Amino acid sequence: MTHQKMDPRTKMLLEAPVLPSILKLAMPNVVVMVVQASIGLIETYFVAKLGLDALAGMALVFPMFMLLTMISAGAMGGGILSAVARALGSGNRERAHEIVWSAVAITLLLGALTTVLALIFGPKLYAVMGGEGGSLAAAVTYSTLVFAGAIPTWLFNSLAAVIRGTGNIFFPAAVTSVGALILIPVSPLLIFGMGPFPQLGIAGGAVAVLAYYIIGTAVFATYIWSGRGVLKPSLTPPRLKWAPMRDILRVGAYSSVVSLTTNLTIAVATGLAGLIGPAAVAGYGTGARLEYLLVPLVFGMGAPVAAMVGTSIGAGNRERALRVAWTGAAIAFVITEAIGLTAAFYPAAWLSLFGNDPTMIETGSHYLRVVGPAYGFVGGGLCLYFASQGAGRMVWATLAAIARVGLAAGGGWLVVAKLGTGSTGLFAALAAALVFYGIANVIAVASGSWFRTPKARVEPVAVPVAP
């Protein structure tokens, strides 16, 4: 299929000027990330009105729910987006339709597995994390409801990824934003009980979140299967094939490892800070919240970059794919480096949002002064990671993420436990790991790793032996 016969959105991904296209597509996605982050903060505000046990219970569940979101939206969602974009870039719309149904099948399986694991192991995990009494009961109540609806959560993020893979960033952004505007007033109505709404306590927050994902999933499904967008899959699922599922999983599985390493790095660093003392834990934990916010911010840009790279790779336009990747990484570096330097120069402006304890402010300021200037490297590295998703080549990006954990954990342990350098050494090790991560991703893409083909296996040839 020639470019002239392609859908206008696909042609735009292949032919429009790179920098304006990235900025145009990224803006609504960045807004979505801000809106989704705001949902969690606002719901936490309402739940806090129920008392300390409810707030602590929600805090226990939050890391696991964030991990679910990161894997379903950023990791496996990235695999779906990449597969759709590459299929459309090659002009193979039927393959894209197969990928949609393959994504649904994978999502249903992973959603069901998430629910089973959360219901079985969730209460034990929250107890290990320090939950007891009222806080543990609140965590189990909230977790049971939220993770019982893991399938619609997975489907919401997977179908949004399908639509983004076609180059339509605006529609998922609009659905997410409108849904958030409805969720924000509905959540307190269900938590506290007003008018016809029953008072459900912390369960009300979980019910509101579930309704948000169920309704959003229905909207995305209607959009895709009605043919209003680029794709129009068959209404009945076809016989599943391994090839389109492999296209999704080979990117999604590697990306899931990267999502796990992000959370593992912060968990390990928190544990190392605990060896120094409570002040280091409080300061690091508060300062590192800013680093957590960089991930959804870069994802806002990374999704359109992945779509443009994937479409270009599918069309065989390697030069454009690299130009998109480098342009996106440069933008991400500038934005996140500006945030890091601002935090380094004015750390109290961020830290005072979470408390006024002098020790926390002092240690957190030290963290931001040391690590903040390295934020540009993680921003640029993450954007190249999303570009690698689009290219369907995730090995080196995954190895870079694993190495980052090793450097942060190994280097941090060495300077804290063996050299006794305290928080200065720990924060320096964390900064070095961020710098390494960014440089490693640059080297991987610059080395041409996206375009190497595996060497064909040579079968041994039997040589006849003379009698």
N, C-alpha and C positions, 0 to 999 in steps of 0.2 A: 504494500500500500504506500503510495507516495504521500509526501507532506500535504499536497493540495487536497487530498481526500480525507485528511485527518480532521477531527473535531477542532474548532478554533482554539479551545483551551490547550489541547495538546500541541498545536502549532505554536502557541504563545510560549510554552515551556521550552520549545526547541529553537525559536527564532527571535523572540523579543530581546532587547538589550538586557544584559545580565544584571547590572546594579539596580536600575529602576524596577526590574521585575522582582528581585529579591525583596527590596524595600516595600513594594506594593503588596506582595503576598505575605510578608512577615508581619505587617502592622496589625491586621485583624487577629493573627495567631498570638501575638504578644499580648493583645488585649484579653484574649481568652485565658492565657496563663495567669494574668493578674486577677481576672475575675474568679478563676478556680481557687487561687490562693486566698482570695478574700472570703470565699464561701466558708472555708475551714476556720478562718479567724473569727468570722461573725458567728458561726454556730458555736464555737468555743466560748464566745462572750455570753451567749444565751444560756448554755449549759452551766457556766460558772455561777449563774444565779440560783441554781439548785443546791449549791453547797460544795464543800471541798471534796467529798467522796465522788460526786458525779464528775467534777472536773478532773480528778485524778484518774478515774475510770476511763474517761475519754482519752486522756493523755497516754494511757497504757495501750489503747487500741490504735492510736494515731500512726505509730511507725509501721505497723503491719498493713494498715490501709494505704499508707503512702507507697509502700513497696508494691502492693497490688496495682496501684495507679501507674507507677513508674514502669512496671513490666507490661501491663496490658496496653497502655497508651504509647509509651516511648520505645519499649523493646519489641514486643511482638507486634505492636501497631506499626513500628518502623519497618518490620519485615513485610507486613501487608502492603504498606504504602510503596515500598521499594518494588515489590513484585508487580503491583498494578502499574506503576509508572514505567517500568522496563517493558512490560507487555504492550502498553499503549505506544511507547516510543518506537517499538519495532513494527507497529501497525497491526498487531495481532489482538484484535478486540475480543475474539472468542476465548483466547487464553485468559484475558482479563476477567471475563465472565466466570470461567472455571475457578480463577483465584478467589473471586468473591465467595462462592459456595465453599471452597476449601477453607477460607478464613472463618466462615460461620461454623464449620465442623470442628476446626481446631479450637475455636473460642468456646463452643459448648462443652467440649471435653475439659479444657483447662478451667472453665468457670465452675463446673461440677466438682473437679478435683480441689479447687480452692475452697469451696464450701465444706467439703468433707474434712479436709485437713484443719480448717479453722474451727469447726465444731468439735473435733476430737481433741486437738492439741491446744486450742486457744486458751481455755481456762488454766491449764498447767503453765503455759508460757507466761500469762499475766501474773500468776503467783510467783514464778521465778523472777519476774521483773520487779517484784516488790508489792504487788497488789494483795490486799488482805481486807477482810471484813467488808465494809460498805463499798470501798473503792473497787475491790475484786468483783463484788456483785454487780456494780454499775458497769464495769468493763465487760463482764460476761453478757449482760443484757444488751448492751450496745453492739458488741461484736457479733452475737448470735443473729441479730436482725440484719446488720450490714452485710455480713458474709453469707447469710442465707440468700441474699440477692446478688451473689458474685457473678452469676451468669449475665444478668442485664448490665452490670458494670463492665464486664468484659466485652459484651456485644456493643455497647455504647462506644467504647474506645476503638474497637475493631472496625465498625462501620464508618466511624468518623475518619479513620485512617484510609479506608477505601476511597472515600470522597476526596480526601486530600491528595491521594495518589493520582487522581485525575486532573489535578491542578486547581481544584475549587477549594480554596482555603476559607473563603468568606462564609459559606453555608454552615460548616461545623462551628465556626466562630459565632455566628448569629444564634444558632440553636443553643449553644452553651451559655451565651450571655443572657438571652431571654429567659432560659430556664433558671439561671441564677437569680434574676430579678423576681421571679415567682417564688423560688425556694426561700429567699431571705425572709419574707413576711410569713410564709406558711410554717416554717420551722418553729418560731416561738408560739404560734397558735397551737401546734400539736404538743409542744413541750409543756406549756402552762395551762392549756385548755381555755379557749375563749369562744363565746358564741356556740355554734353547733359542733365545734371541735372538742374532742375529749382531752382530758389532761393525762398525757402519757409519760411525762417526766423525760428522762434521758432517752427512752425508747422513741419519743416523738421526734427527736432529731434524726434518729436512724430511719424512721418511716419516711420523713421528708426527703432524705437523701435517696432512699430507694425509689420513691415516686419520681424524683428528678431523672434518675437513670432509666427507669422503665419508659417514661413518656418520651425522653430523648431518643431512646433506641427505636421506638415506634416511628418517630418523625424521620430518623435517618433511613430506616428500612423502607418507608413509603417513598422517600425521595429516590432511593436507588432503584427499587423494583418498578417504579412507575415510569422510568425512562426519562425523567426530567433532566438528568445529568448526562454525562458522557456514556455511561453504561446502562444496560437494561438486561440483567441476567434473567434466565428462565424462572418462572414462578415456582416450578417444582425442582427440587435438587437433582442434578444429574448424577450419574455414577461417578464417584470420586476417583480421581487419579493421583498417583503419587507425585508426579512431576510438579504440578502447581503447589501442592502442599510442601514439597521440598524447597521450592522457591521462597516460601514464607519462613519455614522453620530454620533454614540455614542462616538467615539473617536474624530472625527473632531469638533463636537459642543463644547465639553469641551475644546479642544485645542484652539479653536477660542477665548474663554473667556480668556485663558492664554495670547494669543497674544494681546488682548485688554488691559489687566492689565499691560503689559510691557509698552505700549505707555502711558497709563493713569498715571502710576507711574511717568514717566519723565515729563508729562504735569503738574501734581499736584506739583511736586518738583520745576518746573520752576515758577509756580504761587507763591509758598511760598518764593522762592528766590526774587521774585519781591517785596514782603513785606519788604525785607531787603534793597534793592536798586539795581540800574542798574549794579553796579559792581558784585553783587552776581549773577545776571542773566547771565551776560556775562561769568563770571568765571565758574559757574555751567554748563551752556549750552555747553561751549567749552570742559570742562573736561568730561562731560557725553557722548560726541561723542565716546570716547574710550569704554565706557560701551555698547553703541549701536553695536560696532563692535564685541563684545564678542558673541552676539547672533548668527550671521551667522557663526562665527568660531566654536562654539560648535555644531551648526546644521551640520557642515561638518562631525563631529564625531557622532552626535546623530542619523543621518539617518542609517548608517550601524549598530549601536547598536540596534536601533529599529527593523531593519530587522532580526538581529540575535536573539533578544529576542522573537519577534513574531513567528519566525519559531520554536524556541525551545518550546514555550508555545503550539503551535499547535501540536507538536510531543509529548507533555506531559512530556518534560524534564525540570522540574522546576529548578533543581540544576544548569543546564547550563545557563538557563535564568538569574538567579540571579548572577552567576559568570560573565556573560557578562555585566550586569548592573553595578556591583561594579567595574569591571575593567575599563569600559568606564568612570565612574564617577571619578575614581582616576586619570586617564589620564587628563580628562578635568579640574579637580581641580588643578593639578600641572601646566598645561599650563596657565590657566587664573590667578592663583595666582602669577606665575612668571611675567606675564604682569602687574598685579596690583602692585606688589612690585617694579618692574622697574619704573613704572609711579610714585610711591610714592617717590622713591629716586631721580629720574631725571624728575620731572614734566615739566620743561621748554622745554625739548626735544620734547614733544608732543604738548604742548600749542603753542609754537612758530611757528608751522606749519600753524596756523590760525590767527596769528597777533602778534604784538609786544607791544600792549598797556600794560603799567606797572601794571595798576589796574587789568586788566583781567588776566595777568600772575600770579599776587599775589593771587587772589581769587581762580583761577583755580588750582594753586599749593596746596593751602590749601585743596581744595576738594579732590585732588588725594592723598594727604598724609593721609587724614582721611578715605576715602572710598576705595582707591586702595587696601589696604591689605584685604579687604572683597571680592574682585573679585573672589577668588577661590571658595567661597561658592556659588555664583550665577552660576559659571561654572559647578561645580559638581551637583548642584540642577537642572540646565537645562538638563544635560545629563541624570539624573534620570527621568526627565519629558519626554524626548524622549523615554527612556526605558519603561516608563509606557504607552506611546502610543503603543509601540510594544506589550505590554502585554494586551492591550485593557482595561486597568483599569485606568481611568483618574480622578476619583472623588477626591482623596486625593491630587493629584498634582495640580488640579484646586483650591481646597480650600487653599493650600499653597500659590498659586499666588495671590488669593484674599486677604488673610491675609497680604501678603507683602504690597499690596497697602494700606490696612488699617493702618498698622504700620507706613509706610512712611508718609502717609497723616496725620493721627492722631497724631503720635509722632512729626512730623515736625511742625504741627500747634501749638501743645502744647509748644514746646521749643521756637518757633519764636514769636507767638502772646501772649502767657501767661507768659513765663519765660524770654523772651527777651535775649536769649543766642546768637542771631545773627546767622551767617553762621556756626559757630562751632557746635552749637546745631543741626542745620538742617542737616549738613553733618553727624554728629554722628547718627542721627535718620535714615538716608538713609543707612548708613553702618550696623546698627543693623537690618534693614529690610532685607538686603541681607543675613546676617548671619542666620537670622531666616528662610529664604526661603530655604537655603541649608540644614540646620539641619532638617527642617520639612519634606523635601523629603526623607532624609536618614531614618528618623523614620518611615515614611509611608511604604517604601519598606521593611525595616527590620522587621516591625511588621507582615509581611505576608499578607498585604492587597490585593496583586495580586491574592491570591489563596483562598480567602474567597468566599463562595457561599451564595447567599441570602437565608434566612430561608424560607422554604416553608410555604405558607399561610395555616393556619388550618381553615377549614370551621366549623362553629358551628354545632353541632350534635343535631338534634331535639330529645328531651326526651319525650316519651309518658307519658301523665298524666292520672292517673287512674280516671275513671268517679266517 
